[in-house]
Amino acid sequence: MTDRRVQACPLGRRRLLLGAGAAGLTAVLTACGGDPPRSGTTGVPAPTSKSPTADPGELPTGGPGLPDGALIEAKDVPVGGGIVTDQNVLVVQLRTGVFQAYEARCPHEDVIVNPPNRSGVITCPGHLSHFHAADGSRIDGPAPRGLTVLDVKVVDGYVVEQ
């Protein structure tokens, strides 16, 4: 007797499974495309900032029309809040005309911190360390210490590192 099996799919089981696997892989790779994370090494999205690309030690030395060490225009820093600059420096203005600055990298794992909230608390989105915006000191979380304070002043309308 001859064994005659009816084949429901003309492609065969192996071809069908290989084709489905390739289609699934293509879908996964397409979904995973896009821009890489912009902060730290944890893949946590960066806070709203101009562009956290420079190392905090690579502060600008001014430019055409800019004072040496310029971080940001003073008018761009919200009163009661702050902003992370291109140099990964967090500049805060808790009271009108009074500026403070900190290295924006959390001392725990170098994740870029968020500007302070309305309560004056800076939060690291990586592991939720919290810091006082008034002086950069550690409140809680895994960070071993507070944020590094940078000396700044206003020169010609710009917040500059001294």
C-alpha positions as CSV (number, residue, x, y, z in Angstrom):
1,M,0.0,0.0,0.0
2,T,1.2,3.4,-0.8
3,D,1.2,6.1,1.9
4,R,-0.6,9.1,0.4
5,R,-0.8,12.0,2.7
6,V,-2.8,15.0,1.8
7,Q,-0.7,18.2,2.1
8,A,-2.9,21.1,3.0
9,C,-0.3,23.8,2.3
10,P,1.6,23.6,-1.0
11,L,4.6,25.4,0.6
12,G,5.4,22.7,3.1
13,R,5.6,23.0,6.8
14,R,9.3,24.1,6.9
15,R,8.9,26.8,4.4
16,L,5.8,28.1,6.1
17,L,7.5,28.3,9.5
18,L,10.7,29.9,8.1
19,G,8.6,32.5,6.2
20,A,6.5,33.3,9.3
21,G,9.7,33.6,11.4
22,A,11.3,36.0,8.9
23,A,8.2,38.1,8.8
24,G,8.1,38.3,12.6
25,L,11.7,39.2,12.8
26,T,11.2,42.0,10.3
27,A,8.3,43.4,12.3
28,V,10.4,43.3,15.5
29,L,13.3,45.1,13.9
30,T,11.1,47.7,12.4
31,A,9.4,48.4,15.8
32,C,12.8,48.7,17.5
33,G,14.2,51.2,15.1
34,G,14.4,54.9,15.8
35,D,16.6,57.2,17.8
36,P,18.8,55.8,20.6
37,P,18.2,57.0,24.2
38,R,19.8,60.4,24.9
39,S,20.9,60.1,28.5
40,G,23.1,58.2,30.8
41,T,23.7,54.5,30.3
42,T,20.3,53.3,31.5
43,G,18.3,54.1,28.4
44,V,16.1,56.5,30.4
45,P,15.0,59.4,28.3
46,A,16.7,62.7,28.9
47,P,14.8,65.5,30.5
48,T,13.8,68.5,28.4
49,S,16.9,70.3,27.4
50,K,18.6,71.8,24.5
51,S,20.8,68.8,23.7
52,P,22.7,66.8,26.3
53,T,25.7,65.8,24.2
54,A,28.8,67.5,25.7
55,D,30.7,66.2,28.7
56,P,30.3,68.6,31.7
57,G,34.0,69.1,31.7
58,E,33.8,70.5,28.1
59,L,32.2,73.8,28.8
60,P,32.3,76.3,26.1
61,T,34.9,79.1,26.0
62,G,32.4,81.6,24.5
63,G,31.9,82.2,20.9
64,P,31.2,85.0,18.6
65,G,29.5,87.5,20.8
66,L,29.3,85.2,23.8
67,P,31.1,85.7,27.1
68,D,33.7,83.0,28.0
69,G,32.1,80.1,29.8
70,A,28.5,81.0,28.6
71,L,26.1,78.2,29.5
72,I,22.7,79.7,28.6
73,E,20.9,83.0,28.3
74,A,19.5,84.1,31.6
75,K,16.1,84.8,30.1
76,D,15.8,81.2,29.1
77,V,15.9,79.9,32.7
78,P,12.4,79.8,34.2
79,V,11.9,81.5,37.6
80,G,11.2,78.8,40.1
81,G,12.7,76.1,37.8
82,G,15.7,75.3,35.7
83,I,17.0,73.9,32.5
84,V,19.7,71.4,31.5
85,T,22.1,73.0,29.0
86,D,23.9,71.6,26.0
87,Q,26.9,71.1,28.4
88,N,24.9,68.9,30.8
89,V,24.8,71.6,33.4
90,L,21.5,72.2,35.3
91,V,21.0,75.9,35.7
92,V,18.3,76.9,38.2
93,Q,16.7,80.2,39.1
94,L,14.6,79.7,42.2
95,R,14.2,83.5,42.7
96,T,14.3,86.2,40.1
97,G,17.9,87.0,39.2
98,V,19.4,84.4,41.5
99,F,21.1,81.6,39.5
100,Q,22.7,78.4,40.7
101,A,24.2,75.6,38.6
102,Y,25.0,71.9,39.1
103,E,26.5,69.2,37.1
104,A,23.4,67.5,35.6
105,R,24.8,64.0,35.9
106,C,23.5,62.1,39.0
107,P,26.4,60.9,41.1
108,H,24.8,57.5,41.3
109,E,25.1,56.4,37.6
110,D,25.6,59.5,35.5
111,V,22.0,59.7,34.4
112,I,21.0,63.3,33.5
113,V,18.7,64.7,36.2
114,N,15.4,66.6,35.6
115,P,15.0,70.3,36.3
116,P,13.5,71.0,39.7
117,N,9.7,70.6,40.3
118,R,7.5,73.3,41.8
119,S,8.6,72.1,45.3
120,G,12.3,72.7,44.5
121,V,13.2,69.1,44.2
122,I,15.5,67.8,41.5
123,T,14.8,64.1,40.5
124,C,17.1,61.7,38.8
125,P,14.8,59.6,36.5
126,G,17.2,56.7,36.5
127,H,16.8,55.5,40.1
128,L,14.8,58.3,41.7
129,S,17.5,60.0,43.7
130,H,16.2,63.4,44.9
131,F,18.2,66.6,45.5
132,H,17.4,70.1,46.9
133,A,17.4,72.7,44.1
134,A,18.6,75.3,46.6
135,D,22.0,73.8,47.2
136,G,22.2,70.4,45.3
137,S,22.3,68.4,48.5
138,R,21.0,64.8,48.5
139,I,17.5,64.2,49.9
140,D,17.2,60.4,49.3
141,G,17.8,57.6,46.9
142,P,20.8,55.6,45.9
143,A,23.0,58.6,45.0
144,P,26.0,58.6,47.4
145,R,26.1,62.4,47.6
146,G,24.6,65.6,46.4
147,L,25.1,67.2,43.0
148,T,28.3,68.9,42.2
149,V,27.9,72.7,42.6
150,L,29.3,75.0,39.8
151,D,30.0,78.7,40.4
152,V,28.1,80.9,38.0
153,K,27.3,84.5,37.5
154,V,25.4,86.6,34.9
155,V,27.5,88.4,32.3
156,D,25.9,90.3,29.4
157,G,22.6,88.5,29.8
158,Y,24.2,85.0,29.9
159,V,24.7,82.6,32.8
160,V,28.4,81.8,32.8
161,E,30.6,79.4,34.8
162,Q,33.2,81.2,36.7
